[in-house]
């Protein structure tokens, strides 16, 4: 397996870990009656994550942010893999992406400003550089 595919697999595992980091405290704080409900707006006074604690809300937003970032990263890995464009540079960018995504979780949870945004940018830039590198 290529380094980029290995990192993609690890990023998928990280997404699962983030889901657990968010859902366990959400279920404890809000109860399974709310978290397993259909979450109809007519029944809830406000969105479920707005009812959670600040920390759990941050974990939820960090998880959603990774879902969004993972789409672009997956595109980068697919283009590199199918285009047979893997290099040491693309592998280093993939590892930088994963490192940034791991650091992003505590950065968001603990409110590290402006570091959270800078960490996010490292992941985004790494992904974009991977995609751009396939064009040359």
N, C-alpha and C positions, 0 to 999 in steps of 0.2 A: 504494500500500500504506500502511496506517495505521502510525503510529509504533510502536504496540504489536506489530503483526505483524513489523515490521522488527526490533525487539528480540528477538522470539521466534526469528526466523531466525538472528540473530547468536548467541543463546543456544544454538541447535542447533550452530552452528559451534564455539562454545566447548566444547561437550560432546565434539565430535570431537577438538579440540585436547587436551583433558584426557585422552582415551583414549590419544592418541599419547604424551603426557608420561608416562603411567603404563606403557604397554605396552612401549615401547622399552627403558627400563631393566629392566623385569621380564624381558624376553626375554634381555637381556644377562646379568643376574645369575643367573637360574634355568635358562636354556637352553630352546630351543624344544621339546625332548623333554617337559619338564614343562608348559610353558605351552600346548602344543597337545594335551596328553593329555586324557582324559575327566575327570580330577581325582577319580577315585573315592576315597572316604575310606580304603578298604582298602589302597590303593596308596601313599597319601601319609601321612607321619607326622603332618602338621598341614596346615591350609589353605595354599594356595599363597602368599597374601599374607603369611601369618605367617612364611614362609620368605624373603621379600624383605627388603631393607635397610629401615631405619627410614624413610628418605626416600621410597622407592618405596611402602612401605606407606601412608604419609601421602598420597601422590598417588592411590593406589587409593581410600582412604577419602574424599578430597575429590571424586573423580570420582563415587563412589556417592552422596555427599551431593547433588551437583548433579542427578543423576538424580531423586532424591527431590524436590528443590526445583522442578525443571523440570515435574513433574506439576502442582503447584499453580499455577505461573506460567502454564502452558499453559491451565489452566482459566480463570484470570483473563483471559487474552487472548481466548479463545474467547467467554466471556460478554460482554466488552466489545465485541468485533467483531460478534457475531451480534445483540447487543442494541442495537447502534448507540449505545453509551454512551461512546465515546471522547471524552476532554477533554484539555486541557493537563495537568491533574492526573494522569490515568491515564498519559499519555505520560511525564511526569516520574517517576512511580513505576516505570514499566517500565525507564527508563534507570538509575534508582537500583538496581533489581534486578540489571541486567547489570553495573553497576560493582561492586556488592558481590560478585557471583559471580567476577569477574575478580580482585578483591583477595583473595578467599577462598583461592585456590590458593596464593599465596606465604605467606599467613597460616598455612595448615595445614602447608605444607611446612617452614617455618622455626619452627613452634611458637609463634607469637605469642599468648601468653595474657595477658590475657583478650581481646585484640583480635580473635582469630579468631571468638569467640562473638559479639562485638558486630557484626562485619562480617556474620556469618550473620544476625543479627537484623535488620539493615537490609534485607537481601533478603527475609526472611520478612515483615516489617512492610509493605514496599512491595507485596508480592503480596497480602497481606490487605486493605490499603487499596484496591487496585484492585478486588478482588471486592466489598468493602463499598460502594464508590462506585457500583457498578451498581445497587444497591438503592434509590438515592435519585434 
